Amino acid sequence: MNFIESPATLIGTVVIFSYLLGSIPFGLVLTALSGGGDIRRIGSGNIGATNVLRSGRKDLAAATLALDALKGVLAVLIAWVMCPPELADRATATAAIFAVIGHCFPVWLAFKGGKGVATGLGVVLAMSPLAGLACCLIWLLGAKITRISSAGALLAFAAMPVILFFQYGHSFTISEKPLAGALVSLVIFIRHRENIARLFSGREPRIGQ
């Protein structure tokens, strides 16, 4: 076995590639290129699609959402392609986790990134289209019912590891994909800790405010 083909080297490559891909701040780049300035100076200061929407540019918000999700999809798919079958599950699970970490904690922005929702949905769609579609539906329904975007997102990511466990869990032993789902959800909940505090206090803004 060549060094470059060793499992440790392949997984290490997946970690670095997925983190760097996930760390591309599309919301910041698109807003700046459109002449909208630094999105971090608007609204919540976040670089994600929800804050881009607060700039009044629905087209840029939609593009940010799509591109942030796409980088999650690509991280998982590229990891699956570049690794042999016996490493595929571990590689895709690793890519999912580090793409979200890259988005939430990008080295280029002093580790102050987005909240990971779109990228998180992208990685779960790539790992399991069925689970991904279910999470998207939960997110949309939750946001529609509560009129609070963060509430819909938190409901979706609370459900995600459970859905993945029932799909891929084996005799109560958590396999790579459910574990990845649990870690992705943990990162996203950590990034939403201020939103969670506002939800409990009734101060979280509703969609359109």
N, C-alpha and C positions, 0 to 999 in steps of 0.2 A: 504494500500500500504506500503510495506517495504521500508526503507530508500534506500537500494541498488537498488530498482526498481523505484525510483522516477525519473521523466524526467530529472531534473537538474543533478542528480547523474549519470545517464546514459550518458548524453551529456558530462559531465565533464570527465567521463572515456574515452569516444571517443576522446576528445581533447588530453588527456595525452597519450593514446595509439598511436594515429595517429601521434602525434608529435615525439614520441620516435622511432616509426617505420620509419618515414620519415627521421629521423636524422642519420640513419645508413650510414656511408660514404663508400659505396661499392668501389668506385674508389680508395680511399686511401688504404682501406684494401687489395684489390686484387693486387694493385701495390706493396705494401709492402711485401705481402706473396710471390709474384713471384720473389722477390729480386731486384725490380726496385727502391727501396728507397721511398722517400716521394714525391708523385706526386705534392705536393704544391711547390716544388722547380723546377718544369719543366714548360716551356711555360708560360701560363697565371697564373699559380698557383692555378687553379681551380681544384675541385675534381671530375668533371663530365667526361662523356665519351669522349667529344671532346678533352679535355686536355690529357686524358689517351692515346688517339690516337697519340698525339704528342710525346709520349714516344717510338713510333714505334711498339707497341704491339696491332695489330688490334684485336686479340682474347680477350685481356683484355678490350679493348674499347667496343667491342660487348657485353661482359659479364656485364660490368658496365651499359651500356645502358639498357640491359634486366632487370637487378636486380633493377636498380633505377625505371624503369617503374613498375616492379612487386610489389615493396613496395607501390606504389600508388594504384595499383589495390587491393592489399590485405587490405589496410587501409579502403577503401570504402566498400569492400565486408564484412569484419569482422564487421564493424559498422552496416551494413544492417542486418546481422545475429543476432547480439546481442541485437538489439532494437526491440520493438513491432512495428507492422505495422503503427500505428498512428505517430510514431517517425522516421520512416525509412527515409523519404526524408530529414528531418532536420539532422539526424545522418550522412547520407552519404555525404551530403553537407559539414557538419562540418569536417568530416574525410578528405575530399578532400582538404579543405583549410589548415588544420593543418599538413597533410602529406607533402605538398609543403613547408610550413613554416619550418617544421623540416629539410627538405633537404637543404633549403637555409640558415637557421640560426640554425645549430646544436649546442646545449649547449656544446658538447664534444670538439668542435673545436673553442671555443671562439666566437660562432655565425657567423663564416666565412665558409659557405658551398658552395654548387653548385649554379647553376642558375635556376634549377627547371624544365628544359624542359622535360626530360624523365619522371620524377615523375608526372609532370603536365599532360602529355599525358596519363600516366597510370591511373590517377584519372578520367580523362574525359572518357576514354575507359570503366571504371567500371560504371560510372554514366550513360553513354549513348554510347553504342558501335557504333551507327551510327555517332554521333558527333565526337567520338574519331577517327574513321576511316577517316572521312572527314578532321580532323585536321592533321592527319598523312600524308594524301595525299597532303594537302596544304604545309606542311613542306617540304616534299620531292621535290615537284614541285618547290617551292620557292627556295630551296637550289640548285636544278639542274639548274634553269634558271639563277639565280644570281651568282652561284658558291660561295655563302656566307652562311655558316650554320646559323649564327645568324639571317640573313634576313628571311630565311625560317621559323625559329622558331617564330620570332616576327609576321610574317604574320599569322601563324597558331593560335597563341594566341590572336591576334586581332580579328580573325574570331570566335573563340570558344564561347564567351558569346553570340554573335549574333545567332549562330547556336542553342545553348541551349535555347535562348529566343524563337525562332520560334518553337522549339520542345516542350517546357514546359511552356512558358509564358501564362498567362491567362488574357485576356482583359486588357492588358497593366500593369497588376500587376505582378511584377517579383517574381517568386516562388523561392524555395530554390536552385535548381540546376543552373538556370541562374545566380543567385546572387553569388553562389559559383564559377561559371566559371569566372565571372567578377573579383572577388577578387583574384582568382588564377592568372589570366592574369595580374592584377595589380602588384602582387608580382614579377612575372617573368619579367615584363617590368622594374620594379625598379632594379632588379638584372642585367638587361641588359643595364643600363643607360650609361655605358662607351662604350658598343658596339654601342648603338644608336648614341652617339657623333661621334664615328669613322665612322659610316655609312654616316652621314651627311657631314663629312669632306673628305670622300673617302679614309680613311686609314684603314678600316676594312679588315683584311686578308681574302683572298679567300681560298677555300678548296684546300689543297695540298701545300699551302705555309708554 
